[in-house]
Amino acid sequence: MRLVFHGKFADIAGSGELTLVRPPEVATLKELRTWLTLSLPALSDALKGRGAATIINLAVVHDPQHPVKDSDEVVFLPPMSGG
């Protein structure tokens, strides 16, 4: 599984990209987010923030029960602001 972090998420994670073998207990987006917050505690508050987006294989995903697979690319985008 390829995880991509943009903006402040990359700063917090210490890298813009991580490749990992999906842990057996991670089958949904919600479980992936939980696993990430336990593995990288600094991401916990950032991922819970309002307006953060998750993209799986080029599609925006809102459903926390969306399945995740080993072959997925999961992108985490922080909230955007504009002017």
Summary of the structure (lengths in Angstrom):
residues: 83
radius of gyration: 11.9
end to end distance: 34.9
largest distance: 42.9
contacts: 203
relative contact order: 0.29
helix: 28%
strand: 24%
